[in-house]
Amino acid sequence: MDENWIDHHRNDGERVGWIRMSGDGLVAVDILGRPITEQVDWLQAEEALDGRGLSFLADPWLLRLPAGEEVRVRIVEVSPDRIRVAEDAMGAASVVGSRPREYTLPFPAPDALRPVREHGG
């Protein structure tokens, strides 16, 4: 995260992303550190972040491991320092007392982390 990124919060104060300068415009960046717009104006960047929100974090994701295998995961922590995900075989990541394997990823999220819905599963 660049120190020039400007926090954007929803009405309850929860951060939903950042707005950063890009050329003559601005780019909305989601909570995973990924750009979600091309160059836009301030209002469009805010609207994009407000529309995206945080609910997408609860969706299942796929993580491509270094050996090429893909595992289904859930996001368990997001910060500008790191992203933690837990394996989610058959919903195990949300079962109280379960100890799924966890992975710590850099911020912004690497391309190896992708929403399941992008892969049709």
Beta strands, then each sheet from edge to edge (+ up, - down):
strand 1: 6-9
strand 2: 15-22
strand 3: 25-30
strand 4: 61-64
strand 5: 70-78
strand 6: 83-87
strand 7: 102-105
strand 8: 113-115
sheet 1: 1+ 2- 3+
sheet 2: 7+ 6- 5+ 4- 8+
end
